[in-house]
């Protein structure tokens, strides 16, 4: 890797304030315990990695954090308040996500996709929209400007009028990030942001994530690309079979024999990832 | 039909193997053009001769050198064919670069052939015997046949994309104006026909011409022009609708149909918010219209009205809308959390519950609010100030009857609904609806208030239907439960689906087709369910996005069609470049 200008800063030992704290999250589907009392603490300005073999419950854990699933037990505290398990409340509180299998609004343009992300931060209701008052015009113009700004930010400024489904794969991933950023999050959850990308696109993605972190947004990343994750993260959490195996700095996790064993040691990790969205 | 569908396969795709018709086209290219010319001349010549021995049939087609209306249709077709032919080879080559004149000629030829065949069949059947067909009819039939054959044998040429056609703005606006004028006179003419056969043949003619223009690529261009001059188009359409009553000389027969069409269209447009924009399937929408109508009836000055309070009409309109919207909220709150299929069933049941409640609130079971199956009759005409809607008024020498008065009110109502529809569509709320349709989970995860937006669509649709219902009560004079059966909901939905979900113009066209045809073609009204069923099945097969498609819907129905997506994108960029 030659990303010299954006090498990870030394992990702030207890530097930033805790913004997201999930404690004892348990998610059971019938008899299957997909996530078994996982704790996660994210501090401001931190990049946390979430790794683990397929079916370890990473995405399920994400779904619990963002309210798509109601955790069986445990709670998520965001910015000092307990988050209700409702997607809308989670987004309003300031936590946005992307999806493992890209879920853009395919028949909308890139710009419109990001404008949908602004939905929860705008408030024009029916009557304002019908009568087109000054508030509506102002807000609509602001939404458009902010969306364009975000597209420029992730490097899609020139594709704003293209349909999402016509964008190249890597651009679709970046558009999803722009859409999530449009909700003004304090924590951004990325589910495999580099899956299916070539090395160059992966490098661009990590540059983008550093840029997002530097703008003051904490990032949690699920990823299988170890080089990507160890280069990127301040702290890494390894999940195996729904439980936390190791948590620590990239070097600690990287050298832990149990992690290596979890990935290549045993052969029975082939159960489905019950949480695929 | 099989010959019609071949041209779509003649795209220059790699690995395409020329079929037999291509071989024929190569061999007889020059001959084909001459055939076309011969055909159209023969067709036109036949129109100047007598078609029928009996002067009483289909207008008067029996006088040579004095063409009747049907013969004038075919003359028009011949002139159009001449334009295509000269665009293919001749002085109009410049036009020929843009339009697929070969395909258009083939379609027009087949259309003319069909027209002639039906006409002659009608003549033969009505006056019992082929002998009653005069030579002119045969001449035109042969002419149209030659035209169709010639058109199918013409070699297809690639055309330039009309998106890049640069015409002066006045030409584009002029085209819209001319089309609008034709629409007005066409509508007035069609409604003026008392003879179902002539009306039917006029439709055949219109469909043939429209289809040939479609094949030529004219409508693609028109779509682009319409986007460029949206205001002009809106204004033109409104002007046509506004001027229509003035063409009727105070006759109530056609205005009654026109008001019914307008009520139906306005209601369908409200349904289009629910179905087309929010993507919710509502099978009981007619109940909301009924709620508005019953509110207006019970609050009217009718001797049978059950509520003593007689507020002014504007208050009644508002109340009717609020009652309908409240019903919408009551039915929507528990059901909108579940997925589409359940909603469809629940709304279907709700529609029936509404109808049954109305026919049971007769004093025997519960309060006497609606007089049960008898309904509330003798609802007086609206009276606003000194203007009574039942009276005939004369404006600028044009007399406007009772239905014309209601027509104008409904026109205003339709305008309100169109405004609400299109403004909601182009707003934060509209974006939310699209996002929900595209991917509900993702929309939710992006903070879109999914349940709230669905409920809002449901309630606002009900609100608008309630408004329409209050006018309908006065226009219909009486309100009875059997006006609000499930079939009406199904027809409303059919109008939306047929015309094009999510578009204004499409729904108006769909509503007009579904309401006007049974009125004018009596033989259809017996089989209308069958015919509309077949029509809908065909539509789903051929063009699932409806007659006039909203771009987004078109994309949704053709997920695999890359070319379409790129094309729409290109139009987008073009527009962007112009603003």
Interface residues (C-beta under 8 A of the other chain):
Chain A: X66 X68 X87 X88 X91 X92 X96 X97 X99 X103 X104 X105 X106 X107 X108 X109 X112 X115 X116 X117 X119 X120 X121 X122 X124 X125 X126 X129 X130 X132 X136 X139 X140 X143 X161 X162 X163 X165 X166 X179 X180 X183 X277
Chain B: X419 X420 X423 X424 X427 X428 X429 X430 X431 X432 X434 X435 X438 X439 X441 X442 X443 X444 X445 X446 X447 X448 X449 X456 X460 X552 X555 X556 X559 X562 X565 X566 X568 X569 X572 X573 X576
